[in-house]
Amino acid sequence: MWSLGQAAIQAAVVTMLACGGAPSGDAASPTSGRTTPGERCLAGADVKRAVNPSEPDRIHVKHVLVRYVGARGASPTVTRSREQACLRAEEALGKLQGGTSFGDVVATYSDEAGASTRGGDIGNVERSDVAPPFADAAFELKPSEVSQVVETPYGFHVILRVE
């Protein structure tokens, strides 16, 4: 979880670690036993989170949604693989950590219809309103914090808790 105003150096370090930390030419081969940046991204997006018993009933959230072929609701024009979508969501997260506005990141990266006109705003949600992995990530955020990449059946999300 990151506040939007943190230093760009932290963003670079986190992005490097989340995406493997090595240049793509140093990525592991499937037989070497090391994981690729895409594999690390997918594993990180699937982290299980505990429910906080003292969390609020409703929170206000915005999100970036990056879809892939086969994701629920993906348009026929979406051609990226699941791994490519995860890495694109990581790239969007890196832009946010580097200081790009949430609205600009949504306009550039989100595949959700109409998202750019509303800045990715979903509004006030209860846990039951959204997919469980989304709820788990969103409800653990503090106001103005941004989540790591989270996967749901709809694709990969980067979530901003507004309040």
Secondary structure, 3 states (H helix, E strand, C coil): CEECCCCHHHHHHHHHHHCCCCCHHHCCCCCCCCCCHHHHHHHHHCCCCCCCCCCCCCEEEEEEEECCCCCCCCCCCCCCCHHHHHHHHHHHHHHHHCCCCHHHHHHHHCCCCCCHHHCCEEEEECHHHCCHHHHHHHHHCCCCEECCCEEECCEEEEEEECC
